[in-house]
Amino acid sequence: MFGCTCCDSRQDGFTWERSSVPDAVVVLAADDGPPLAITKAAFIHRRATMKDGSTYCGQMHGEQRHGQGMQKWSDGTMYMGEFRGDEFCGFGTVTRSGVLKYEGQWVHNKKDGDGKENLEDGSEYVGQYKNGFVNGAGCMQYVDGGMYQGEFQAGQIEGHGTRTYKDGKKYQGQWLQNSIHGKGIFSWPDGRAYEGHYKEGLKHGQGTFTWPDGRWFKGVWVRGKMHGPGQAYNLKEHISGVWKNDERVE
C-alpha cells in the first residue's frame, strides 16, 4: 500500500497501490471504476474532503489538486483524470454509479476540446466541446437510430450538417438553433425530394420539389406550402402561375 496514511483508508472506496517498479508509477483504484496509472512526481498524494462534501484522492501541490487524481460525490458521480491549479484540466472521465458519462478534454472545470458523452436520453455524442458545450464538428447518434453529423454552436445544432432519420429520410444543409434553416436538400425514401430554402424547419422561400413519377414544382414556398409564383410539370404540360396554400389560383 502507498505510505501516505491519508490515502490508505477504504471508507470511500479508494485505495492506493505501489507499483512493483520503484519510482515508476502509482496505481489508483476505485471499487466501482477502472484503475488509473499515475506517474510519480514531486507532488504529495493526499485524501481531502472538499467544500461540497466530495472526496478527493490524488496528487496535490500545496493545498490545490494538481496532477492525477480522483474525486467522488455522494450521488455516485466520479471524476478521474487530470487536475491543474485545483481544476479539472486535461484528460478526464466522469462516471455515475459506474456508468461512463463523459470522457475527453477539460479546461477550467468545463468540457473543452475533443470528447465523448453519453446523454441522459440515451443519445451519444462524439466531437468537439467549447466552454462546457458541444461546439464545432461532431456526431450525435440518437437512441432511435437516427444520426446528425456536422456543426454545433454553443450546445445546439447550428451551421452545416447532415441528419438521417430512422425512417430513411435525410436532410443535408444549413441549421440554426436545432432547426433546419437556410438552404438544403431533403429527401424521402419513396423518391420525393426538395431542394431549396427553409425557415424554422419549414420550406420557405425559393425551392424545387420533385416526385418520383417525374412531376415537379419550382417556385415560392411560405411556411411549408407552395404559395406564390411558380412553375410546374404535371406529366402532361408545363404550367406557370400563382399558388396559394398548395393550390394553383392563377
C-alpha atoms as an extended CHARMM CRD file, in Angstrom:
* protein
*
       250  EXT
         1         1  MET       CA              0.0000000000        0.0000000000        0.0000000000  PROA      1               0.0000000000
         2         2  PHE       CA              1.0460000000        3.5780000000       -0.5740000000  PROA      2               0.0000000000
         3         3  GLY       CA              2.7400000000        5.0110000000        2.5040000000  PROA      3               0.0000000000
         4         4  CYS       CA              0.5660000000        8.1240000000        2.8630000000  PROA      4               0.0000000000
         5         5  THR       CA             -1.7900000000        7.3750000000        5.7670000000  PROA      5               0.0000000000
         6         6  CYS       CA             -4.4220000000        9.8270000000        4.4810000000  PROA      6               0.0000000000
         7         7  CYS       CA             -4.8710000000        7.7230000000        1.3540000000  PROA      7               0.0000000000
         8         8  ASP       CA             -4.9030000000        4.1390000000        2.6520000000  PROA      8               0.0000000000
         9         9  SER       CA             -8.4180000000        4.1110000000        4.0800000000  PROA      9               0.0000000000
        10        10  ARG       CA            -11.1300000000        2.2870000000        2.1420000000  PROA      10              0.0000000000
        11        11  GLN       CA            -14.0850000000        4.1140000000        3.6920000000  PROA      11              0.0000000000
        12        12  ASP       CA            -14.7760000000        5.9810000000        0.4440000000  PROA      12              0.0000000000
        13        13  GLY       CA            -13.9430000000        3.1510000000       -1.9190000000  PROA      13              0.0000000000
        14        14  PHE       CA            -10.4430000000        4.3830000000       -2.8390000000  PROA      14              0.0000000000
        15        15  THR       CA             -7.1360000000        2.5360000000       -2.4670000000  PROA      15              0.0000000000
        16        16  TRP       CA             -3.5460000000        3.3100000000       -3.3730000000  PROA      16              0.0000000000
        17        17  GLU       CA             -1.1960000000        0.5920000000       -4.5800000000  PROA      17              0.0000000000
        18        18  ARG       CA              2.5160000000        0.9660000000       -5.1860000000  PROA      18              0.0000000000
        19        19  SER       CA              3.9760000000       -0.1910000000       -8.4870000000  PROA      19              0.0000000000
        20        20  SER       CA              6.4900000000       -3.0340000000       -8.3380000000  PROA      20              0.0000000000
        21        21  VAL       CA              8.8670000000       -0.7910000000      -10.3070000000  PROA      21              0.0000000000
        22        22  PRO       CA             10.4930000000        1.7270000000       -7.9530000000  PROA      22              0.0000000000
        23        23  ASP       CA              9.8860000000        5.3950000000       -8.7710000000  PROA      23              0.0000000000
        24        24  ALA       CA              7.7650000000        4.4790000000      -11.7940000000  PROA      24              0.0000000000
        25        25  VAL       CA              4.0210000000        4.7130000000      -11.3390000000  PROA      25              0.0000000000
        26        26  VAL       CA              1.4210000000        4.5230000000       -8.6350000000  PROA      26              0.0000000000
        27        27  VAL       CA             -1.8710000000        2.8120000000       -9.4550000000  PROA      27              0.0000000000
        28        28  LEU       CA             -5.0150000000        4.4330000000       -8.1090000000  PROA      28              0.0000000000
        29        29  ALA       CA             -8.0000000000        2.1040000000       -7.9860000000  PROA      29              0.0000000000
        30        30  ALA       CA            -11.6440000000        2.5010000000       -7.0550000000  PROA      30              0.0000000000
        31        31  ASP       CA            -14.1830000000       -0.1190000000       -6.0530000000  PROA      31              0.0000000000
        32        32  ASP       CA            -16.5670000000        0.9470000000       -8.8420000000  PROA      32              0.0000000000
        33        33  GLY       CA            -14.1900000000        2.2180000000      -11.5040000000  PROA      33              0.0000000000
        34        34  PRO       CA            -11.1590000000        1.2980000000      -13.6130000000  PROA      34              0.0000000000
        35        35  PRO       CA             -7.6040000000        1.7000000000      -12.2580000000  PROA      35              0.0000000000
        36        36  LEU       CA             -5.6210000000        4.8210000000      -13.0990000000  PROA      36              0.0000000000
        37        37  ALA       CA             -1.8410000000        4.6550000000      -13.5700000000  PROA      37              0.0000000000
        38        38  ILE       CA             -0.1880000000        7.7780000000      -12.1670000000  PROA      38              0.0000000000
        39        39  THR       CA              3.3870000000        8.8180000000      -12.8390000000  PROA      39              0.0000000000
        40        40  LYS       CA              5.1770000000        9.6140000000       -9.5840000000  PROA      40              0.0000000000
        41        41  ALA       CA              6.3530000000       13.1860000000       -9.3750000000  PROA      41              0.0000000000
        42        42  ALA       CA              7.2790000000       15.8380000000       -6.8400000000  PROA      42              0.0000000000
        43        43  PHE       CA              3.6850000000       16.1140000000       -5.6210000000  PROA      43              0.0000000000
        44        44  ILE       CA              2.2440000000       14.7470000000       -2.4150000000  PROA      44              0.0000000000
        45        45  HSD       CA             -0.6090000000       12.2690000000       -2.5280000000  PROA      45              0.0000000000
        46        46  ARG       CA             -3.4490000000       13.1270000000       -0.2100000000  PROA      46              0.0000000000
        47        47  ARG       CA             -7.0560000000       12.4450000000        0.6230000000  PROA      47              0.0000000000
        48        48  ALA       CA             -9.1180000000       15.5780000000        1.1130000000  PROA      48              0.0000000000
        49        49  THR       CA            -12.7570000000       16.4070000000        1.7980000000  PROA      49              0.0000000000
        50        50  MET       CA            -13.8870000000       19.2760000000       -0.4290000000  PROA      50              0.0000000000
        51        51  LYS       CA            -16.2510000000       22.1170000000        0.4770000000  PROA      51              0.0000000000
        52        52  ASP       CA            -19.1000000000       20.4460000000       -1.4190000000  PROA      52              0.0000000000
        53        53  GLY       CA            -18.6710000000       17.2630000000        0.6090000000  PROA      53              0.0000000000
        54        54  SER       CA            -16.9780000000       15.2850000000       -2.1580000000  PROA      54              0.0000000000
        55        55  THR       CA            -13.8150000000       13.2730000000       -1.5200000000  PROA      55              0.0000000000
        56        56  TYR       CA            -10.5820000000       13.7900000000       -3.4370000000  PROA      56              0.0000000000
        57        57  CYS       CA             -7.6900000000       11.3770000000       -3.5050000000  PROA      57              0.0000000000
        58        58  GLY       CA             -4.6620000000       12.0970000000       -5.6410000000  PROA      58              0.0000000000
        59        59  GLN       CA             -1.7810000000       14.4190000000       -6.3140000000  PROA      59              0.0000000000
        60        60  MET       CA             -1.7050000000       17.8670000000       -4.7500000000  PROA      60              0.0000000000
        61        61  HSD       CA              0.5920000000       20.8500000000       -4.9670000000  PROA      61              0.0000000000
        62        62  GLY       CA              0.2890000000       22.7760000000       -1.7480000000  PROA      62              0.0000000000
        63        63  GLU       CA             -3.4320000000       22.8680000000       -0.9850000000  PROA      63              0.0000000000
        64        64  GLN       CA             -4.5040000000       22.5250000000       -4.6070000000  PROA      64              0.0000000000
        65        65  ARG       CA             -5.4640000000       19.4480000000       -6.6020000000  PROA      65              0.0000000000
        66        66  HSD       CA             -2.7360000000       19.2020000000       -9.2100000000  PROA      66              0.0000000000
        67        67  GLY       CA             -1.7190000000       16.1790000000      -11.2630000000  PROA      67              0.0000000000
        68        68  GLN       CA             -3.6050000000       12.8930000000      -11.4800000000  PROA      68              0.0000000000
        69        69  GLY       CA             -6.4320000000       12.1440000000       -9.1070000000  PROA      69              0.0000000000
        70        70  MET       CA             -9.9670000000       11.0370000000       -8.4220000000  PROA      70              0.0000000000
        71        71  GLN       CA            -12.9050000000       12.9570000000       -6.9650000000  PROA      71              0.0000000000
        72        72  LYS       CA            -16.1210000000       11.2980000000       -5.8380000000  PROA      72              0.0000000000
        73        73  TRP       CA            -19.5210000000       12.7110000000       -4.8290000000  PROA      73              0.0000000000
        74        74  SER       CA            -22.1930000000       11.1660000000       -2.6200000000  PROA      74              0.0000000000
        75        75  ASP       CA            -24.5820000000       10.6430000000       -5.5600000000  PROA      75              0.0000000000
        76        76  GLY       CA            -22.1390000000        8.2170000000       -7.1690000000  PROA      76              0.0000000000
        77        77  THR       CA            -20.6100000000       10.6920000000       -9.6340000000  PROA      77              0.0000000000
        78        78  MET       CA            -16.8470000000       10.3350000000      -10.0070000000  PROA      78              0.0000000000
        79        79  TYR       CA            -14.2110000000       12.2740000000      -11.9440000000  PROA      79              0.0000000000
        80        80  MET       CA            -10.9400000000       10.5200000000      -12.6880000000  PROA      80              0.0000000000
        81        81  GLY       CA             -8.1230000000       12.2200000000      -14.5520000000  PROA      81              0.0000000000
        82        82  GLU       CA             -6.0050000000       15.3290000000      -14.6600000000  PROA      82              0.0000000000
        83        83  PHE       CA             -6.1640000000       18.3870000000      -12.4310000000  PROA      83              0.0000000000
        84        84  ARG       CA             -4.3220000000       21.6640000000      -12.7820000000  PROA      84              0.0000000000
        85        85  GLY       CA             -4.4740000000       24.6130000000      -10.3990000000  PROA      85              0.0000000000
        86        86  ASP       CA             -7.2880000000       22.9460000000       -8.3970000000  PROA      86              0.0000000000
        87        87  GLU       CA             -9.4780000000       22.4900000000      -11.5190000000  PROA      87              0.0000000000
        88        88  PHE       CA            -10.3700000000       19.7080000000      -13.9380000000  PROA      88              0.0000000000
        89        89  CYS       CA             -7.8670000000       20.3480000000      -16.7060000000  PROA      89              0.0000000000
        90        90  GLY       CA             -6.5520000000       17.8980000000      -19.2830000000  PROA      90              0.0000000000
        91        91  PHE       CA             -7.9870000000       14.4550000000      -19.9670000000  PROA      91              0.0000000000
        92        92  GLY       CA            -10.5740000000       13.0240000000      -17.6070000000  PROA      92              0.0000000000
        93        93  THR       CA            -13.6080000000       10.7920000000      -17.3450000000  PROA      93              0.0000000000
        94        94  VAL       CA            -16.8810000000       11.2270000000      -15.4890000000  PROA      94              0.0000000000
        95        95  THR       CA            -18.8710000000        8.1970000000      -14.3990000000  PROA      95              0.0000000000
        96        96  ARG       CA            -22.0990000000        7.9540000000      -12.4420000000  PROA      96              0.0000000000
        97        97  SER       CA            -22.7480000000        4.7810000000      -10.4580000000  PROA      97              0.0000000000
        98        98  GLY       CA            -20.1110000000        3.0620000000      -12.5860000000  PROA      98              0.0000000000
        99        99  VAL       CA            -21.6320000000        4.1240000000      -15.9330000000  PROA      99              0.0000000000
       100       100  LEU       CA            -19.4360000000        6.2240000000      -18.2130000000  PROA      100             0.0000000000
       101       101  LYS       CA            -20.9770000000        9.6330000000      -18.8990000000  PROA      101             0.0000000000
       102       102  TYR       CA            -18.1060000000       11.6220000000      -20.4310000000  PROA      102             0.0000000000
       103       103  GLU       CA            -14.5040000000       11.0950000000      -21.4270000000  PROA      103             0.0000000000
       104       104  GLY       CA            -12.3440000000       13.7360000000      -23.0040000000  PROA      104             0.0000000000
       105       105  GLN       CA            -10.6500000000       17.0590000000      -22.5160000000  PROA      105             0.0000000000
       106       106  TRP       CA            -11.3400000000       19.6580000000      -19.8010000000  PROA      106             0.0000000000
       107       107  VAL       CA            -10.3400000000       23.2950000000      -19.2960000000  PROA      107             0.0000000000
       108       108  HSD       CA            -11.2380000000       25.2730000000      -16.1520000000  PROA      108             0.0000000000
       109       109  ASN       CA            -13.6680000000       22.5930000000      -14.9150000000  PROA      109             0.0000000000
       110       110  LYS       CA            -15.5490000000       22.5590000000      -18.2360000000  PROA      110             0.0000000000
       111       111  LYS       CA            -15.5820000000       20.1500000000      -21.1520000000  PROA      111             0.0000000000
       112       112  ASP       CA            -13.3470000000       21.7220000000      -23.7550000000  PROA      112             0.0000000000
       113       113  GLY       CA            -11.7060000000       20.0100000000      -26.7170000000  PROA      113             0.0000000000
       114       114  ASP       CA            -12.4080000000       16.5350000000      -28.0520000000  PROA      114             0.0000000000
       115       115  GLY       CA            -14.7250000000       14.3000000000      -26.0760000000  PROA      115             0.0000000000
       116       116  LYS       CA            -17.3840000000       11.6200000000      -25.9670000000  PROA      116             0.0000000000
       117       117  GLU       CA            -20.5900000000       11.8400000000      -23.9410000000  PROA      117             0.0000000000
       118       118  ASN       CA            -23.4730000000        9.5020000000      -23.1730000000  PROA      118             0.0000000000
       119       119  LEU       CA            -26.5410000000       11.6910000000      -22.6640000000  PROA      119             0.0000000000
       120       120  GLU       CA            -29.4240000000       11.0930000000      -20.2850000000  PROA      120             0.0000000000
       121       121  ASP       CA            -31.8750000000       10.3270000000      -23.1210000000  PROA      121             0.0000000000
       122       122  GLY       CA            -29.6140000000        7.5490000000      -24.4010000000  PROA      122             0.0000000000
       123       123  SER       CA            -28.0470000000        9.5480000000      -27.2450000000  PROA      123             0.0000000000
       124       124  GLU       CA            -24.2870000000        9.5210000000      -27.7500000000  PROA      124             0.0000000000
       125       125  TYR       CA            -22.1810000000       12.4770000000      -28.8630000000  PROA      125             0.0000000000
       126       126  VAL       CA            -18.6220000000       12.3100000000      -30.1770000000  PROA      126             0.0000000000
       127       127  GLY       CA            -16.8760000000       15.5010000000      -31.1810000000  PROA      127             0.0000000000
       128       128  GLN       CA            -15.7230000000       18.8960000000      -30.0410000000  PROA      128             0.0000000000
       129       129  TYR       CA            -16.6300000000       20.9760000000      -26.9920000000  PROA      129             0.0000000000
       130       130  LYS       CA            -16.0710000000       24.5860000000      -26.0120000000  PROA      130             0.0000000000
       131       131  ASN       CA            -16.6520000000       26.1190000000      -22.5940000000  PROA      131             0.0000000000
       132       132  GLY       CA            -18.7800000000       23.1930000000      -21.4810000000  PROA      132             0.0000000000
       133       133  PHE       CA            -20.9850000000       22.9240000000      -24.5770000000  PROA      133             0.0000000000
       134       134  VAL       CA            -20.8770000000       20.8150000000      -27.7290000000  PROA      134             0.0000000000
       135       135  ASN       CA            -19.2610000000       23.1850000000      -30.1860000000  PROA      135             0.0000000000
       136       136  GLY       CA            -17.5710000000       22.5890000000      -33.5270000000  PROA      136             0.0000000000
       137       137  ALA       CA            -17.5870000000       19.3800000000      -35.5430000000  PROA      137             0.0000000000
       138       138  GLY       CA            -19.3490000000       16.3890000000      -34.0480000000  PROA      138             0.0000000000
       139       139  CYS       CA            -21.6560000000       13.4310000000      -34.4440000000  PROA      139             0.0000000000
       140       140  MET       CA            -24.8340000000       12.8060000000      -32.4400000000  PROA      140             0.0000000000
       141       141  GLN       CA            -26.1950000000        9.2620000000      -32.5090000000  PROA      141             0.0000000000
       142       142  TYR       CA            -29.8160000000        9.2180000000      -31.3370000000  PROA      142             0.0000000000
       143       143  VAL       CA            -31.3820000000        6.3920000000      -29.3780000000  PROA      143             0.0000000000
       144       144  ASP       CA            -33.9870000000        5.7830000000      -32.1340000000  PROA      144             0.0000000000
       145       145  GLY       CA            -31.2400000000        5.0500000000      -34.6780000000  PROA      145             0.0000000000
       146       146  GLY       CA            -31.1320000000        8.4770000000      -36.3220000000  PROA      146             0.0000000000
       147       147  MET       CA            -27.9460000000       10.4830000000      -36.5660000000  PROA      147             0.0000000000
       148       148  TYR       CA            -26.6920000000       14.0300000000      -37.0740000000  PROA      148             0.0000000000
       149       149  GLN       CA            -23.1780000000       14.7380000000      -38.2910000000  PROA      149             0.0000000000
       150       150  GLY       CA            -21.9460000000       18.2610000000      -38.7690000000  PROA      150             0.0000000000
       151       151  GLU       CA            -21.5020000000       21.5460000000      -36.9660000000  PROA      151             0.0000000000
       152       152  PHE       CA            -22.6130000000       22.5980000000      -33.4810000000  PROA      152             0.0000000000
       153       153  GLN       CA            -22.5920000000       26.0130000000      -31.8280000000  PROA      153             0.0000000000
       154       154  ALA       CA            -22.9030000000       26.6350000000      -28.0680000000  PROA      154             0.0000000000
       155       155  GLY       CA            -24.7420000000       23.4000000000      -27.3960000000  PROA      155             0.0000000000
       156       156  GLN       CA            -27.0590000000       23.4870000000      -30.4080000000  PROA      156             0.0000000000
       157       157  ILE       CA            -27.0600000000       22.1220000000      -33.9490000000  PROA      157             0.0000000000
       158       158  GLU       CA            -26.0170000000       25.1210000000      -35.9920000000  PROA      158             0.0000000000
       159       159  GLY       CA            -24.1270000000       25.5360000000      -39.2480000000  PROA      159             0.0000000000
       160       160  HSD       CA            -23.9270000000       22.8430000000      -41.9110000000  PROA      160             0.0000000000
       161       161  GLY       CA            -24.7250000000       19.2130000000      -41.2970000000  PROA      161             0.0000000000
       162       162  THR       CA            -26.4790000000       16.0290000000      -42.3220000000  PROA      162             0.0000000000
       163       163  ARG       CA            -29.3770000000       14.4770000000      -40.4170000000  PROA      163             0.0000000000
       164       164  THR       CA            -30.5510000000       10.9730000000      -41.1610000000  PROA      164             0.0000000000
       165       165  TYR       CA            -33.8050000000        9.7050000000      -39.6570000000  PROA      165             0.0000000000
       166       166  LYS       CA            -34.8140000000        6.2140000000      -38.5650000000  PROA      166             0.0000000000
       167       167  ASP       CA            -37.4880000000        6.0130000000      -41.2930000000  PROA      167             0.0000000000
       168       168  GLY       CA            -34.9920000000        6.7160000000      -44.0890000000  PROA      168             0.0000000000
       169       169  LYS       CA            -35.4960000000       10.4600000000      -44.5430000000  PROA      169             0.0000000000
       170       170  LYS       CA            -32.3630000000       12.5610000000      -44.9420000000  PROA      170             0.0000000000
       171       171  TYR       CA            -31.5560000000       16.2670000000      -44.8100000000  PROA      171             0.0000000000
       172       172  GLN       CA            -28.2730000000       17.8590000000      -45.7900000000  PROA      172             0.0000000000
       173       173  GLY       CA            -27.7980000000       21.5780000000      -45.4420000000  PROA      173             0.0000000000
       174       174  GLN       CA            -27.9270000000       24.5170000000      -43.0720000000  PROA      174             0.0000000000
       175       175  TRP       CA            -29.2030000000       24.6170000000      -39.4840000000  PROA      175             0.0000000000
       176       176  LEU       CA            -29.9500000000       27.2930000000      -36.9060000000  PROA      176             0.0000000000
       177       177  GLN       CA            -30.6770000000       26.6580000000      -33.2270000000  PROA      177             0.0000000000
       178       178  ASN       CA            -31.5130000000       22.9600000000      -33.7360000000  PROA      178             0.0000000000
       179       179  SER       CA            -33.8710000000       23.6770000000      -36.6520000000  PROA      179             0.0000000000
       180       180  ILE       CA            -33.4830000000       23.2130000000      -40.4010000000  PROA      180             0.0000000000
       181       181  HSD       CA            -32.9060000000       26.7820000000      -41.5140000000  PROA      181             0.0000000000
       182       182  GLY       CA            -31.2820000000       28.0780000000      -44.6810000000  PROA      182             0.0000000000
       183       183  LYS       CA            -30.5310000000       26.1980000000      -47.8660000000  PROA      183             0.0000000000
       184       184  GLY       CA            -30.5530000000       22.4190000000      -48.0870000000  PROA      184             0.0000000000
       185       185  ILE       CA            -31.7740000000       19.1980000000      -49.6450000000  PROA      185             0.0000000000
       186       186  PHE       CA            -34.3710000000       16.9660000000      -48.0320000000  PROA      186             0.0000000000
       187       187  SER       CA            -35.0800000000       13.5140000000      -49.4520000000  PROA      187             0.0000000000
       188       188  TRP       CA            -37.6410000000       10.8140000000      -48.6510000000  PROA      188             0.0000000000
       189       189  PRO       CA            -37.1630000000        7.0620000000      -49.0490000000  PROA      189             0.0000000000
       190       190  ASP       CA            -40.0060000000        6.9030000000      -51.6090000000  PROA      190             0.0000000000
       191       191  GLY       CA            -38.0440000000        9.1300000000      -54.0170000000  PROA      191             0.0000000000
       192       192  ARG       CA            -39.5010000000       12.5590000000      -53.2220000000  PROA      192             0.0000000000
       193       193  ALA       CA            -37.0110000000       15.3870000000      -52.8040000000  PROA      193             0.0000000000
       194       194  TYR       CA            -36.9370000000       19.0910000000      -52.0280000000  PROA      194             0.0000000000
       195       195  GLU       CA            -34.0310000000       21.4120000000      -52.7430000000  PROA      195             0.0000000000
       196       196  GLY       CA            -34.2590000000       24.9900000000      -51.6200000000  PROA      196             0.0000000000
       197       197  HSD       CA            -34.6780000000       27.2510000000      -48.6380000000  PROA      197             0.0000000000
       198       198  TYR       CA            -36.0730000000       26.5580000000      -45.1900000000  PROA      198             0.0000000000
       199       199  LYS       CA            -37.1130000000       28.7160000000      -42.2680000000  PROA      199             0.0000000000
       200       200  GLU       CA            -37.5400000000       27.2920000000      -38.7790000000  PROA      200             0.0000000000
       201       201  GLY       CA            -37.9320000000       23.7600000000      -40.1160000000  PROA      201             0.0000000000
       202       202  LEU       CA            -40.4040000000       24.5550000000      -42.9140000000  PROA      202             0.0000000000
       203       203  LYS       CA            -39.9360000000       25.0660000000      -46.6440000000  PROA      203             0.0000000000
       204       204  HSD       CA            -39.8290000000       28.8240000000      -47.0540000000  PROA      204             0.0000000000
       205       205  GLY       CA            -38.5150000000       30.8640000000      -49.9830000000  PROA      205             0.0000000000
       206       206  GLN       CA            -37.3870000000       29.5670000000      -53.3560000000  PROA      206             0.0000000000
       207       207  GLY       CA            -37.3610000000       25.8130000000      -53.7700000000  PROA      207             0.0000000000
       208       208  THR       CA            -37.9550000000       22.8670000000      -56.0550000000  PROA      208             0.0000000000
       209       209  PHE       CA            -39.9470000000       19.7820000000      -55.1130000000  PROA      209             0.0000000000
       210       210  THR       CA            -39.7890000000       16.6500000000      -57.2490000000  PROA      210             0.0000000000
       211       211  TRP       CA            -41.9000000000       13.4800000000      -57.1670000000  PROA      211             0.0000000000
       212       212  PRO       CA            -40.6270000000       10.0170000000      -58.1550000000  PROA      212             0.0000000000
       213       213  ASP       CA            -43.0880000000        9.8240000000      -61.0820000000  PROA      213             0.0000000000
       214       214  GLY       CA            -41.4850000000       12.8470000000      -62.7650000000  PROA      214             0.0000000000
       215       215  ARG       CA            -43.7120000000       15.7040000000      -61.5680000000  PROA      215             0.0000000000
       216       216  TRP       CA            -42.1120000000       18.8100000000      -60.1370000000  PROA      216             0.0000000000
       217       217  PHE       CA            -42.8250000000       22.2670000000      -58.7780000000  PROA      217             0.0000000000
       218       218  LYS       CA            -40.3800000000       25.1510000000      -58.7710000000  PROA      218             0.0000000000
       219       219  GLY       CA            -41.2680000000       28.4120000000      -57.1180000000  PROA      219             0.0000000000
       220       220  VAL       CA            -42.0370000000       30.2300000000      -53.8820000000  PROA      220             0.0000000000
       221       221  TRP       CA            -42.8870000000       28.4720000000      -50.6210000000  PROA      221             0.0000000000
       222       222  VAL       CA            -44.3140000000       30.0380000000      -47.4520000000  PROA      222             0.0000000000
       223       223  ARG       CA            -44.4170000000       28.1520000000      -44.1380000000  PROA      223             0.0000000000
       224       224  GLY       CA            -44.1780000000       24.7810000000      -45.8280000000  PROA      224             0.0000000000
       225       225  LYS       CA            -46.6920000000       25.3310000000      -48.6270000000  PROA      225             0.0000000000
       226       226  MET       CA            -46.4980000000       26.3230000000      -52.3070000000  PROA      226             0.0000000000
       227       227  HSD       CA            -47.5150000000       29.9430000000      -52.0310000000  PROA      227             0.0000000000
       228       228  GLY       CA            -46.6050000000       32.4830000000      -54.7290000000  PROA      228             0.0000000000
       229       229  PRO       CA            -45.4150000000       32.4610000000      -58.3080000000  PROA      229             0.0000000000
       230       230  GLY       CA            -44.0620000000       29.2220000000      -59.6800000000  PROA      230             0.0000000000
       231       231  GLN       CA            -43.7530000000       26.6910000000      -62.4470000000  PROA      231             0.0000000000
       232       232  ALA       CA            -44.8270000000       23.0670000000      -62.5070000000  PROA      232             0.0000000000
       233       233  TYR       CA            -44.8780000000       19.9620000000      -64.6430000000  PROA      233             0.0000000000
       234       234  ASN       CA            -47.7970000000       17.5020000000      -64.2170000000  PROA      234             0.0000000000
       235       235  LEU       CA            -46.6200000000       14.8490000000      -66.7230000000  PROA      235             0.0000000000
       236       236  LYS       CA            -48.8370000000       16.3710000000      -69.4130000000  PROA      236             0.0000000000
       237       237  GLU       CA            -47.8160000000       20.0070000000      -69.6440000000  PROA      237             0.0000000000
       238       238  HSD       CA            -45.6540000000       22.7250000000      -68.1530000000  PROA      238             0.0000000000
       239       239  ILE       CA            -47.5980000000       25.2580000000      -66.1230000000  PROA      239             0.0000000000
       240       240  SER       CA            -46.7600000000       28.7760000000      -64.9600000000  PROA      240             0.0000000000
       241       241  GLY       CA            -48.9290000000       30.5360000000      -62.4340000000  PROA      241             0.0000000000
       242       242  VAL       CA            -49.5520000000       31.5590000000      -58.8670000000  PROA      242             0.0000000000
       243       243  TRP       CA            -50.1690000000       29.1410000000      -55.9900000000  PROA      243             0.0000000000
       244       244  LYS       CA            -51.8250000000       29.7170000000      -52.6260000000  PROA      244             0.0000000000
       245       245  ASN       CA            -51.7100000000       27.1740000000      -49.8110000000  PROA      245             0.0000000000
       246       246  ASP       CA            -50.6080000000       24.4370000000      -52.2250000000  PROA      246             0.0000000000
       247       247  GLU       CA            -53.3940000000       25.2240000000      -54.7380000000  PROA      247             0.0000000000
       248       248  ARG       CA            -52.9540000000       26.9600000000      -58.0920000000  PROA      248             0.0000000000
       249       249  VAL       CA            -55.1510000000       30.0840000000      -58.1500000000  PROA      249             0.0000000000
       250       250  GLU       CA            -53.9450000000       31.8360000000      -61.3170000000  PROA      250             0.0000000000
